[in-house]
């Protein structure tokens, strides 16, 4: 059997060249020279690498569960060198867990919780360190904030950078950035087909096909089709929450592994789900007796279509200078009519409806340069970005006659749509220099200019400029150790992300201080990191697009501690584990503000000092596998969270703080696999002990969504 790959720098020091781009150079270089792309370099003798056939179809860039490369800091680097807490969920980890959606992949991230869909925020909606991340979703470093459900069939890894990230990414929150990293073409032939079946009519087929077309040219195609039911059904009308999703991604690379690389890619995904909005709270706790009852109907749906086209150009100007340019055009179309859970009526005719049509155009250009200045080594980075957003949303029209059950159709809307058009311009510079041996100082600043407007008459017009900063002091006494103290801040403008109100208040601002350490253990096979942080946020906005109050809190804070372990303990034993302690409190309640009817609401002062919404005091996760003789592998793990509150911080009055509470839980999973050179058979069991647990919380307090019951998934993979 082939030995596991180990590309860690302690075993084989690979200096990854940082890349970025100065946007002003985009036009100057003609963006992409067709002649440069078409011309392959002169033939050279290549190194012949002999590998066991079991590794033939393994073209992952990581070392099992251990992330070894990232671009989340705007440059190619080892995660060990990033002076902020960073979690990498690798492709191998997702495959062993039979993960299909981004949401499932993020269960491996400590300190992260899930919000239920409501108020126009349907789709992937997470909390990180107690702060919203709906505006901090990225695909290959480009903003991907449309409201939809993301799949993992085309992902190499998921990087979660903790802390404020506005200096690197622009507007955002205090919790961190979630960056999806796409699979790209490689210079080898490697193909894999996977077929899965399981409980609740679960079925999935995926394909990953990589073809070398020339000395520096390759193509890659990824396919996915997934169907999945639920243990929750409606005994009155027979409806069941279900998922129907499909996707294809194609990419073509030229000049691969040369100084002039170009990759063109397109991803197309569709969904046709019957969405599950969960069950109601009663007496401050979930209605456990209704956990297997679905409140939807055959008339509820969630249909979407996503198309994202990206062109990426990496150009090495010289051995110390790299230029990277990315252009993306994205279109997100989505319609949903989701049945809201009732306290008692399974056939309630209450629906949340939405039509969303979003077009985004993005350009990023960064340049990175290494040089000695006055005998001091510097790693300098500069870049510009442009983002155009064009969004339209409206409610769906009820097509039924008076008194008949409500019926909706995708694209058939009512009323005047709310539109949002915005143009963002950004420029940033950063320098990291080693001022004394083993000590580095990082300093960065960014300016963002946003000009935007709504069609809604009661919404503010945006015209502002904001600065963001990033700094860090790093001590790396050897290749195995990294100790750092970092500061980062973030901003989110009034009415950002299509909120309707709040122009009379200042933009959101956040500041994060973090003291952390990262170590390589066992000759680099195992990574251990820990971080102690304080995150403050001012003028926190409501995520409900149609809320009656725009500001949730005037100031709140999360103090936290995180520990994470990833990699190999032995050549046969892999582990990925994390734990987070969070003390999240409201420091100042929101100021008095007018609701939609014009009435001034004074928030309840008793909320001051209380724990923030959907932020447990602790989370922990573990996944581990062990290879046995004869190709067998066993594994298992758990996902645990403390209780989470759900309430509206803008509620008036003086009642005592008494929120709805989703209980704590521990969910156990298991896996057994039989792995051979050309094929793998794997059985996954989700929720091994059939525990009742609640996956996500509607943070305003209305309802909570149950997690899966015990379910089985049998997967067969064939590599060729």
C-alpha positions as CSV (number, residue, x, y, z in Angstrom):
1,X,0.0,0.0,0.0
2,X,1.2,3.5,-0.8
3,X,2.5,5.6,2.0
4,X,0.6,8.8,2.8
5,X,1.7,11.9,1.1
6,X,3.6,14.3,3.3
7,X,4.5,17.6,1.6
8,X,5.0,19.5,4.8
9,X,7.9,22.0,4.7
10,X,9.6,20.3,7.7
11,X,9.9,17.3,5.4
12,X,10.4,19.1,2.1
13,X,10.6,22.9,2.4
14,X,8.6,24.3,-0.5
15,X,8.6,28.0,-0.6
16,X,5.3,28.9,-2.2
17,X,5.6,32.2,-4.2
18,X,3.2,34.8,-3.0
19,X,0.9,36.2,-5.6
20,X,-1.3,39.2,-5.9
21,X,-1.8,42.1,-8.4
22,X,-1.7,45.8,-8.8
23,X,-4.9,46.5,-10.8
24,X,-3.3,49.4,-12.6
25,X,-1.2,46.9,-14.4
26,X,-4.1,45.0,-15.8
27,X,-4.5,47.2,-18.8
28,X,-0.8,47.8,-19.1
29,X,-0.1,44.1,-19.5
30,X,-3.0,43.7,-21.9
31,X,-4.5,41.4,-19.3
32,X,-3.6,38.2,-21.0
33,X,-1.4,38.0,-24.0
34,X,-2.8,35.4,-26.5
35,X,0.6,34.7,-27.8
36,X,2.0,34.2,-24.3
37,X,-0.8,31.8,-23.5
38,X,-0.5,29.8,-26.7
39,X,3.3,29.4,-26.7
40,X,4.5,26.6,-24.6
41,X,8.1,26.8,-23.3
42,X,10.9,25.0,-25.0
43,X,10.9,21.2,-24.2
44,X,12.9,20.3,-21.2
45,X,13.8,17.0,-19.5
46,X,11.3,16.4,-16.8
47,X,11.7,14.4,-13.6
48,X,10.1,11.0,-13.7
49,X,8.1,10.3,-10.6
50,X,7.2,6.7,-9.8
51,X,4.2,6.4,-7.5
52,X,1.9,3.6,-6.4
53,X,-1.2,3.3,-8.5
54,X,-3.3,4.0,-5.3
55,X,-2.1,7.6,-5.5
56,X,-2.8,8.0,-9.3
57,X,-6.2,9.7,-8.8
58,X,-5.1,11.7,-5.7
59,X,-4.5,15.2,-6.9
60,X,-5.4,17.0,-3.7
61,X,-3.0,19.8,-2.7
62,X,-3.2,18.9,1.0
63,X,-1.7,16.3,3.3
64,X,-4.8,14.3,4.3
65,X,-6.6,16.3,7.0
66,X,-3.8,18.8,7.2
67,X,-3.9,21.9,5.1
68,X,-0.6,22.7,3.6
69,X,-1.3,25.7,1.3
70,X,-3.7,28.6,1.3
71,X,-4.3,31.9,-0.5
72,X,-6.7,33.3,2.0
73,X,-4.2,36.0,2.9
74,X,-4.1,37.2,-0.7
75,X,-0.9,35.2,-1.3
76,X,0.1,31.6,-1.6
77,X,1.5,30.5,1.7
78,X,1.6,27.8,4.3
79,X,-1.3,28.2,6.9
80,X,1.4,28.0,9.5
81,X,2.8,31.3,8.5
82,X,-0.5,33.3,8.6
83,X,-0.6,35.4,11.8
84,X,-4.3,34.8,12.4
85,X,-6.3,31.7,13.4
86,X,-7.0,29.7,10.3
87,X,-9.0,26.4,9.8
88,X,-8.7,24.4,6.6
89,X,-11.3,21.8,5.9
90,X,-9.6,19.5,3.3
91,X,-11.0,17.5,0.5
92,X,-9.9,14.3,2.1
93,X,-11.8,15.2,5.3
94,X,-14.9,16.0,3.4
95,X,-14.7,12.7,1.4
96,X,-14.2,10.5,4.5
97,X,-17.3,12.2,6.1
98,X,-19.3,11.9,2.9
99,X,-19.9,15.7,3.0
100,X,-22.0,17.1,0.1
101,X,-22.9,20.7,1.2
102,X,-20.8,23.5,2.5
103,X,-22.9,23.6,5.6
104,X,-22.0,20.0,6.4
105,X,-18.3,20.7,5.8
106,X,-18.4,23.6,8.2
107,X,-19.4,21.4,11.1
108,X,-15.7,20.8,11.4
109,X,-15.1,24.4,12.3
110,X,-15.1,25.2,16.1
111,X,-16.9,28.3,17.2
112,X,-19.4,28.1,14.3
113,X,-23.2,27.8,14.5
114,X,-26.0,27.9,12.0
115,X,-28.9,30.3,11.5
116,X,-32.3,29.1,10.3
117,X,-33.5,30.8,7.1
118,X,-35.9,33.7,7.6
119,X,-36.3,37.4,6.9
120,X,-34.9,37.1,3.3
121,X,-31.6,35.4,4.5
122,X,-32.4,31.9,3.1
123,X,-29.4,29.9,2.1
124,X,-26.1,29.4,3.8
125,X,-26.2,31.4,6.9
126,X,-23.6,30.9,9.6
127,X,-22.3,32.6,12.8
128,X,-18.6,32.5,13.6
129,X,-17.3,33.6,17.0
130,X,-20.9,34.8,17.6
131,X,-21.0,37.2,14.5
132,X,-22.8,36.9,11.2
133,X,-20.9,35.6,8.2
134,X,-23.6,36.1,5.5
135,X,-21.5,39.0,4.0
136,X,-18.2,37.1,4.4
137,X,-18.6,34.2,1.9
138,X,-16.0,34.0,-0.8
139,X,-15.2,31.7,-3.8
140,X,-11.5,31.7,-4.6
141,X,-11.0,35.0,-2.9
142,X,-13.9,36.8,-4.7
143,X,-17.0,37.9,-2.9
144,X,-19.8,35.3,-3.1
145,X,-22.6,36.8,-0.9
146,X,-25.7,35.8,-2.9
147,X,-28.3,33.9,-0.8
148,X,-28.1,30.3,-2.0
149,X,-27.0,26.8,-0.8
150,X,-23.5,25.8,-1.8
151,X,-22.2,22.3,-2.7
152,X,-18.8,20.9,-2.2
153,X,-18.3,18.7,-5.3
154,X,-16.0,21.2,-6.9
155,X,-14.1,22.2,-3.8
156,X,-10.5,21.4,-3.0
157,X,-10.8,22.8,0.5
158,X,-12.6,25.4,2.6
159,X,-10.5,28.0,4.4
160,X,-11.9,29.8,7.5
161,X,-9.9,32.9,8.5
162,X,-10.8,34.0,12.0
163,X,-11.1,37.7,12.9
164,X,-11.9,40.9,11.0
165,X,-10.8,40.7,7.4
166,X,-11.7,44.1,5.9
167,X,-8.0,45.0,5.0
168,X,-7.8,41.8,2.9
169,X,-11.4,41.5,1.6
170,X,-13.2,44.8,2.1
171,X,-16.5,45.2,4.0
172,X,-17.2,42.4,6.5
173,X,-17.9,41.2,10.0
174,X,-15.8,40.5,13.1
175,X,-16.1,36.7,13.1
176,X,-14.0,35.9,10.0
177,X,-14.0,34.9,6.3
178,X,-15.2,31.7,4.8
179,X,-13.4,31.1,1.5
180,X,-14.2,28.1,-0.8
181,X,-11.3,26.9,-2.9
182,X,-12.1,25.4,-6.3
183,X,-10.5,22.4,-7.8
184,X,-8.3,23.4,-10.7
185,X,-6.6,21.5,-13.6
186,X,-3.5,19.5,-12.9
187,X,-0.8,18.1,-15.3
188,X,-1.8,14.5,-15.0
189,X,-4.6,12.1,-16.0
190,X,-6.7,11.3,-13.0
191,X,-10.4,10.4,-12.9
192,X,-12.8,9.4,-10.2
193,X,-16.5,8.4,-10.1
194,X,-18.5,8.1,-6.9
195,X,-22.0,6.6,-6.4
196,X,-23.8,6.8,-3.1
197,X,-27.1,5.6,-1.7
198,X,-28.7,5.6,1.7
199,X,-31.5,6.4,4.1
200,X,-34.4,8.7,3.3
201,X,-34.0,8.1,-0.5
202,X,-30.5,9.5,-0.4
203,X,-28.6,9.2,-3.7
204,X,-25.6,11.0,-5.2
205,X,-23.3,10.6,-8.2
206,X,-20.2,12.7,-8.6
207,X,-17.4,12.7,-11.1
208,X,-14.0,14.3,-11.1
209,X,-12.2,14.1,-14.4
210,X,-8.7,15.6,-15.0
211,X,-7.0,15.3,-18.4
212,X,-3.5,16.5,-19.4
213,X,-3.8,18.0,-22.9
214,X,-0.2,19.1,-23.4
215,X,3.1,19.8,-21.6
216,X,1.5,22.8,-19.8
217,X,-2.2,22.4,-20.6
218,X,-4.9,20.5,-18.8
219,X,-8.7,20.4,-18.3
220,X,-10.9,19.4,-15.4
221,X,-14.6,18.6,-15.2
222,X,-16.6,18.0,-12.0
223,X,-20.2,16.7,-12.0
224,X,-22.7,16.2,-9.2
225,X,-26.4,15.1,-9.0
226,X,-27.9,14.6,-5.5
227,X,-31.3,13.7,-4.1
228,X,-32.1,13.4,-0.4
229,X,-35.3,13.2,1.6
230,X,-35.8,13.6,5.4
231,X,-37.1,11.8,8.4
232,X,-39.5,14.7,8.8
233,X,-42.8,14.5,6.9
234,X,-46.3,16.1,7.0
235,X,-48.9,13.5,8.1
236,X,-51.7,15.8,6.8
237,X,-50.6,16.3,3.2
238,X,-47.8,13.8,2.7
239,X,-45.1,16.4,2.0
240,X,-41.5,15.8,3.0
241,X,-38.5,18.1,3.2
242,X,-36.2,17.1,0.4
243,X,-33.2,18.2,-1.6
244,X,-32.7,17.9,-5.4
245,X,-29.4,19.5,-6.6
246,X,-27.1,19.2,-9.5
247,X,-24.0,20.9,-10.9
248,X,-21.2,20.9,-13.4
249,X,-17.9,22.7,-13.3
250,X,-15.4,22.9,-16.1
251,X,-12.0,24.5,-16.1
252,X,-9.2,24.8,-18.6
253,X,-5.6,25.7,-17.7
254,X,-2.8,27.0,-20.0
255,X,0.8,27.5,-19.1
256,X,0.4,25.4,-15.9
257,X,3.5,25.3,-13.7
258,X,5.1,28.0,-15.8
259,X,5.6,31.7,-15.2
260,X,2.5,32.5,-17.2
261,X,-0.6,30.6,-16.1
262,X,-4.2,31.1,-17.2
263,X,-7.2,29.2,-15.9
264,X,-10.7,29.7,-17.3
265,X,-13.6,28.1,-15.4
266,X,-17.4,28.0,-15.2
267,X,-19.7,26.5,-12.6
268,X,-23.4,25.9,-13.1
269,X,-25.6,24.6,-10.2
270,X,-29.3,24.1,-9.8
271,X,-31.5,23.3,-6.8
272,X,-35.1,22.2,-6.5
273,X,-35.7,21.7,-2.8
274,X,-38.7,21.5,-0.5
275,X,-37.2,23.7,2.3
276,X,-37.5,22.9,6.0
277,X,-38.2,25.8,8.3
278,X,-38.2,23.7,11.4
279,X,-40.6,23.7,14.4
280,X,-41.8,26.3,16.8
281,X,-40.6,27.0,20.3
282,X,-43.1,26.5,23.1
283,X,-42.5,27.5,26.8
284,X,-39.0,28.7,25.8
285,X,-37.9,25.4,24.4
286,X,-38.4,23.5,21.1
287,X,-41.6,21.4,20.6
288,X,-39.8,18.1,20.9
289,X,-43.0,16.1,20.4
290,X,-43.2,17.6,16.8
291,X,-39.6,16.9,15.9
292,X,-40.5,14.5,13.1
293,X,-43.4,16.6,11.8
294,X,-42.7,18.7,8.7
295,X,-44.9,21.8,8.2
296,X,-44.3,22.2,4.5
297,X,-46.6,21.3,1.7
298,X,-46.4,20.0,-1.9
299,X,-46.8,23.7,-2.9
300,X,-43.6,24.8,-1.1
301,X,-40.3,25.0,-3.0
302,X,-36.8,26.5,-3.2
303,X,-35.5,26.6,-6.8
304,X,-32.3,28.3,-7.8
305,X,-29.8,28.5,-10.7
306,X,-26.3,29.8,-10.3
307,X,-23.7,30.5,-13.0
308,X,-20.2,31.7,-12.2
309,X,-17.5,32.3,-14.9
310,X,-14.0,33.2,-13.8
311,X,-10.7,34.0,-15.5
312,X,-7.5,33.8,-13.4
313,X,-4.1,34.9,-14.6
314,X,-0.9,34.3,-12.6
315,X,2.2,35.9,-14.1
316,X,5.6,35.7,-12.5
317,X,7.4,38.8,-13.6
318,X,10.7,37.7,-12.0
319,X,11.8,35.3,-9.2
320,X,10.7,37.9,-6.6
321,X,7.6,39.4,-8.2
322,X,4.2,37.8,-8.9
323,X,1.1,39.3,-10.5
324,X,-2.4,37.8,-10.2
325,X,-5.5,39.0,-11.9
326,X,-9.0,37.6,-11.5
327,X,-12.2,38.6,-13.4
328,X,-15.5,37.1,-12.5
329,X,-19.1,37.3,-13.9
330,X,-21.8,35.7,-11.7
331,X,-25.5,35.4,-12.0
332,X,-27.7,34.0,-9.1
333,X,-31.4,33.4,-9.7
334,X,-33.6,32.0,-6.9
335,X,-37.3,31.6,-6.1
336,X,-38.7,30.1,-2.9
337,X,-42.0,29.7,-1.2
338,X,-41.3,28.2,2.2
339,X,-44.0,27.1,4.6
340,X,-43.6,28.6,8.0
341,X,-44.1,26.3,11.0
342,X,-47.2,26.8,13.1
343,X,-47.5,26.3,16.9
344,X,-50.2,23.7,16.3
345,X,-51.5,23.6,12.7
346,X,-49.6,21.3,10.3
347,X,-51.5,22.7,7.3
348,X,-50.9,26.4,8.0
349,X,-51.1,28.5,4.8
350,X,-48.3,30.9,5.9
351,X,-45.4,31.1,3.5
352,X,-42.2,33.1,3.3
353,X,-41.7,33.9,-0.4
354,X,-38.9,35.6,-2.4
355,X,-37.7,36.1,-5.9
356,X,-34.0,37.0,-6.1
357,X,-32.0,38.0,-9.2
358,X,-28.4,39.0,-8.6
359,X,-25.7,39.9,-11.2
360,X,-22.1,40.5,-9.9
361,X,-19.0,41.6,-11.8
362,X,-15.7,41.5,-10.0
363,X,-12.1,42.4,-10.9
364,X,-9.2,41.9,-8.6
365,X,-5.5,42.6,-9.4
366,X,-2.7,42.1,-6.9
367,X,1.1,42.2,-7.0
368,X,3.5,40.8,-4.5
369,X,7.2,41.6,-4.4
370,X,10.1,40.3,-2.2
371,X,13.2,42.4,-1.7
372,X,15.9,43.5,0.7
373,X,15.7,47.1,1.9
374,X,18.5,48.3,4.1
375,X,19.5,44.7,4.8
376,X,15.9,43.9,6.0
377,X,13.8,41.3,4.0
378,X,10.4,42.6,3.0
379,X,7.3,40.8,1.5
380,X,5.3,43.6,0.0
381,X,1.8,43.3,-1.5
382,X,-0.5,45.8,-3.2
383,X,-3.8,45.5,-5.1
384,X,-7.0,47.0,-6.4
385,X,-10.5,45.6,-6.6
386,X,-13.7,46.6,-8.3
387,X,-17.1,45.0,-7.6
388,X,-20.4,45.8,-9.4
389,X,-23.6,44.5,-7.8
390,X,-27.0,44.5,-9.4
391,X,-29.7,42.9,-7.3
392,X,-33.5,42.7,-7.5
393,X,-35.8,41.1,-5.0
394,X,-39.6,40.8,-4.8
395,X,-42.3,38.7,-3.1
396,X,-44.0,36.0,-5.1
397,X,-47.6,36.4,-6.2
398,X,-50.3,34.2,-4.7
399,X,-52.0,32.6,-7.7
400,X,-54.8,30.9,-5.9
401,X,-58.4,32.2,-5.8
402,X,-59.7,33.7,-2.6
403,X,-60.1,31.1,0.1
404,X,-58.1,28.4,-1.8
405,X,-54.7,27.2,-0.5
406,X,-52.0,29.6,-1.4
407,X,-50.0,28.7,-4.6
408,X,-46.9,30.3,-6.0
409,X,-44.8,30.0,-9.1
410,X,-41.1,30.8,-9.7
411,X,-40.6,34.2,-11.2
412,X,-44.2,35.4,-10.8
413,X,-43.9,38.3,-8.5
414,X,-46.1,40.9,-6.9
415,X,-45.6,44.6,-6.2
416,X,-42.7,46.8,-7.2
417,X,-39.3,44.9,-6.8
418,X,-36.7,46.4,-4.5
419,X,-33.5,47.0,-6.5
420,X,-29.9,47.6,-5.3
421,X,-27.1,48.7,-7.5
422,X,-23.6,49.3,-6.1
423,X,-20.1,49.9,-7.2
424,X,-17.2,49.3,-4.9
425,X,-13.6,50.4,-5.5
426,X,-10.7,49.3,-3.3
427,X,-7.0,49.7,-3.0
428,X,-4.7,48.2,-0.4
429,X,-1.0,47.8,0.5
430,X,0.7,45.5,3.0
431,X,4.3,44.9,4.1
432,X,5.7,42.2,6.3
433,X,9.4,42.6,7.2
434,X,11.8,40.7,9.5
435,X,13.2,43.6,11.6
436,X,15.3,41.3,13.7
437,X,16.1,37.6,13.2
438,X,13.0,35.5,13.7
439,X,10.7,38.5,14.4
440,X,8.4,39.9,11.7
441,X,6.0,42.8,11.7
442,X,3.0,43.0,9.3
443,X,1.3,46.3,8.5
444,X,-1.5,46.7,6.1
445,X,-4.1,49.4,5.1
446,X,-7.0,49.4,2.7
447,X,-9.4,52.1,1.4
448,X,-12.9,51.1,0.2
449,X,-15.2,53.5,-1.7
450,X,-18.8,52.4,-2.2
451,X,-21.4,54.2,-4.2
452,X,-24.8,52.5,-4.2
453,X,-28.5,53.2,-4.2
454,X,-31.8,51.5,-3.6
455,X,-35.1,51.8,-5.4
456,X,-36.9,51.8,-2.1
457,X,-37.8,55.4,-1.0
458,X,-37.1,54.7,2.7
459,X,-33.6,53.3,2.2
460,X,-30.4,55.3,2.4
461,X,-28.2,56.1,-0.5
462,X,-24.6,55.0,0.1
463,X,-21.7,57.2,-0.8
464,X,-18.8,56.6,1.6
465,X,-15.1,55.8,2.0
466,X,-13.7,53.7,4.8
467,X,-10.2,52.6,5.9
468,X,-9.3,49.2,7.3
469,X,-6.2,48.0,9.0
470,X,-4.3,44.8,9.7
471,X,-1.2,44.4,11.8
472,X,0.6,41.5,13.4
473,X,3.8,40.8,15.3
474,X,5.2,37.3,14.7
475,X,8.0,35.3,16.4
476,X,9.1,32.2,14.6
477,X,12.1,30.9,16.5
478,X,12.2,27.8,14.3
479,X,10.2,26.2,11.4
480,X,8.0,24.3,13.8
481,X,6.8,27.2,16.0
482,X,4.9,30.5,15.3
483,X,3.7,32.9,18.0
484,X,1.9,36.0,17.1
485,X,-0.1,39.0,18.3
486,X,-2.5,40.4,15.7
487,X,-5.0,43.2,15.3
488,X,-7.6,43.5,12.5
489,X,-10.7,45.6,12.0
490,X,-13.7,45.5,9.7
491,X,-16.6,47.7,8.6
492,X,-20.0,47.1,7.1
493,X,-21.8,50.2,5.8
494,X,-25.3,51.2,6.6
495,X,-27.7,49.2,4.4
496,X,-24.9,47.0,3.2
497,X,-26.0,43.6,1.9
498,X,-29.4,45.0,0.8
499,X,-30.8,46.0,4.2
500,X,-33.6,48.6,3.9
501,X,-33.1,50.9,6.9
502,X,-30.5,52.4,9.1
503,X,-29.1,55.4,7.2
504,X,-29.3,57.6,10.3
505,X,-26.8,55.4,12.2
506,X,-23.0,55.0,11.7
507,X,-21.7,52.0,9.8
508,X,-20.9,48.8,11.7
509,X,-17.3,48.7,12.9
510,X,-15.4,45.8,14.5
511,X,-12.0,45.3,16.1
512,X,-10.3,42.0,16.9
513,X,-7.2,41.4,19.0
514,X,-5.7,37.9,18.9
515,X,-2.9,36.2,20.7
516,X,-2.1,32.9,19.1
517,X,0.4,30.0,18.6
518,X,0.9,27.4,15.9
519,X,3.1,24.3,16.2
520,X,4.2,21.5,13.9
521,X,4.4,18.2,15.8
522,X,5.7,14.8,14.8
523,X,8.1,16.1,12.1
524,X,5.4,18.2,10.6
525,X,2.7,15.6,10.2
526,X,0.5,17.1,12.9
527,X,-0.5,20.8,13.3
528,X,-1.6,22.2,16.6
529,X,-2.9,25.8,17.0
530,X,-4.5,27.9,19.7
531,X,-5.8,31.4,19.9
532,X,-7.1,33.7,22.6
533,X,-9.1,36.7,21.2
534,X,-11.3,39.6,22.0
535,X,-13.7,40.8,19.3
536,X,-15.8,44.0,19.7
537,X,-18.5,45.2,17.4
538,X,-20.4,48.5,17.3
539,X,-23.7,49.4,15.7
540,X,-24.6,45.8,14.9
541,X,-27.2,45.7,12.1
542,X,-30.3,43.4,11.9
543,X,-29.9,40.6,9.3
544,X,-33.7,40.4,8.8
545,X,-34.1,42.4,5.6
546,X,-37.6,43.6,6.6
547,X,-37.1,44.0,10.3
548,X,-38.8,46.9,12.2
549,X,-35.5,48.0,13.7
550,X,-32.2,48.3,11.8
551,X,-29.7,48.3,14.7
552,X,-29.6,45.2,17.0
553,X,-27.1,46.4,19.6
554,X,-24.9,49.4,20.0
555,X,-21.9,47.4,21.2
556,X,-21.2,43.8,21.9
557,X,-18.2,41.6,22.5
558,X,-17.0,38.0,22.3
559,X,-14.0,36.8,24.3
560,X,-12.9,33.4,23.3
561,X,-10.3,30.6,23.3
562,X,-9.8,28.1,20.5
563,X,-7.7,25.0,20.1
564,X,-7.4,22.9,16.9
565,X,-5.5,19.8,16.0
566,X,-5.1,18.4,12.4
567,X,-2.9,15.8,10.6
568,X,-1.4,12.4,11.2
569,X,-0.5,10.9,14.6
570,X,1.0,7.9,12.8
571,X,1.1,6.9,9.1
572,X,-2.2,5.1,9.7
573,X,-3.9,7.4,12.2
574,X,-5.4,10.7,11.1
575,X,-7.3,13.3,13.3
576,X,-9.1,16.6,13.0
577,X,-10.3,18.2,16.2
578,X,-11.3,21.5,17.5
579,X,-12.8,23.2,20.6
580,X,-13.9,26.8,21.3
581,X,-15.0,28.6,24.4
582,X,-17.0,31.8,23.8
583,X,-18.2,34.5,26.2
584,X,-20.4,36.7,24.0
585,X,-22.2,39.5,25.7
586,X,-24.3,42.6,24.8
587,X,-22.4,45.6,26.3
588,X,-24.8,48.3,25.2
589,X,-28.3,47.8,23.9
590,X,-29.5,49.5,20.7
591,X,-30.5,53.2,20.8
592,X,-34.2,54.1,20.5
593,X,-35.2,53.9,16.8
594,X,-38.3,54.1,14.7
595,X,-40.0,51.0,13.4
596,X,-41.7,50.8,10.0
597,X,-44.8,52.5,11.2
598,X,-42.8,55.4,12.6
599,X,-43.2,54.4,16.3
600,X,-40.1,54.9,18.4
601,X,-39.0,51.7,20.1
602,X,-36.7,51.8,23.2
603,X,-34.9,48.4,23.6
604,X,-35.2,46.6,26.8
605,X,-32.3,47.6,29.1
606,X,-32.4,44.2,30.8
607,X,-30.7,42.7,27.7
608,X,-27.5,44.5,28.6
609,X,-24.9,42.1,29.9
610,X,-26.7,39.0,28.5
611,X,-25.3,36.4,26.2
612,X,-25.6,37.1,22.4
613,X,-28.0,35.2,20.2
614,X,-27.1,31.7,18.7
615,X,-23.7,31.8,20.4
616,X,-23.1,28.8,22.7
617,X,-20.6,29.0,25.5
618,X,-18.7,26.1,24.0
619,X,-18.4,24.0,20.8
620,X,-16.2,21.0,20.1
621,X,-15.7,18.6,17.2
622,X,-13.6,15.5,16.5
623,X,-13.1,13.3,13.5
624,X,-10.5,10.5,13.4
625,X,-9.7,7.5,11.2
626,X,-7.4,4.6,11.4
627,X,-6.1,2.3,8.6
628,X,-6.2,-1.4,9.4
629,X,-4.4,-4.2,7.5
630,X,-5.9,-5.4,4.2
631,X,-7.1,-2.0,3.1
632,X,-9.7,-1.5,5.8
633,X,-10.2,1.9,7.5
634,X,-12.4,2.7,10.4
635,X,-13.4,6.2,11.7
636,X,-15.8,8.3,13.7
637,X,-16.3,11.5,15.4
638,X,-18.6,13.9,17.2
639,X,-20.0,17.4,16.9
640,X,-21.1,19.1,20.2
641,X,-22.5,22.5,21.1
642,X,-23.8,24.2,24.2
643,X,-27.2,25.7,24.4
644,X,-28.1,28.6,22.2
645,X,-30.4,31.6,22.8
646,X,-33.0,32.9,20.4
647,X,-34.6,36.3,20.9
648,X,-35.0,39.8,19.5
649,X,-32.6,42.3,21.1
650,X,-34.8,45.2,19.8
651,X,-37.8,44.1,21.9
652,X,-39.1,47.0,23.9
653,X,-40.4,47.0,27.5
654,X,-38.7,46.0,30.8
655,X,-39.4,42.3,31.1
656,X,-36.7,40.1,32.5
657,X,-34.4,38.4,30.1
658,X,-36.0,35.0,29.4
659,X,-35.1,33.8,25.9
660,X,-36.1,30.8,23.9
661,X,-33.3,28.2,24.2
662,X,-32.1,25.4,21.9
663,X,-30.6,22.7,24.1
664,X,-27.0,21.5,24.0
665,X,-26.3,18.4,22.0
666,X,-23.6,15.9,21.0
667,X,-24.0,14.1,17.7
668,X,-21.8,11.0,17.0
669,X,-20.9,9.7,13.5
670,X,-19.1,6.6,12.3
671,X,-17.4,5.3,9.2
672,X,-15.9,2.0,7.9
673,X,-14.2,1.7,4.5
674,X,-12.5,-0.8,2.3
675,X,-9.8,0.9,0.2
676,X,-7.9,-0.6,-2.7
677,X,-5.8,0.9,-5.5
678,X,-8.6,1.5,-8.0
679,X,-11.7,1.5,-5.8
680,X,-13.2,2.3,-2.4
681,X,-16.3,1.1,-0.6
682,X,-17.4,3.2,2.4
683,X,-20.2,3.1,4.8
684,X,-21.1,6.3,6.8
685,X,-23.5,6.5,9.7
686,X,-24.8,9.9,10.7
687,X,-26.1,10.5,14.2
688,X,-25.0,7.0,15.3
689,X,-27.1,7.0,18.5
690,X,-30.2,8.6,16.9
691,X,-30.0,11.6,19.2
692,X,-32.6,14.4,19.0
693,X,-30.6,17.6,18.3
694,X,-31.2,21.0,16.7
695,X,-29.1,22.1,13.8
696,X,-30.0,25.7,13.4
697,X,-31.8,28.5,15.2
698,X,-33.9,31.4,13.9
699,X,-32.2,33.9,16.0
700,X,-35.2,36.2,16.4
701,X,-36.7,33.4,18.5
702,X,-39.5,32.0,16.3
703,X,-38.4,28.5,15.5
704,X,-35.6,25.9,15.4
705,X,-34.6,23.3,12.8
706,X,-34.0,19.7,13.9
707,X,-30.9,17.9,12.7
708,X,-30.9,14.5,11.0
709,X,-31.9,11.3,12.7
710,X,-29.8,8.2,12.4
711,X,-29.0,7.7,8.6
712,X,-26.8,5.5,6.5
713,X,-24.8,6.3,3.4
714,X,-23.1,3.6,1.3
715,X,-20.5,5.0,-1.2
716,X,-18.5,3.3,-4.0
717,X,-15.6,5.1,-5.6
718,X,-13.7,4.1,-8.7
719,X,-10.4,5.7,-9.8
720,X,-8.9,5.4,-13.2
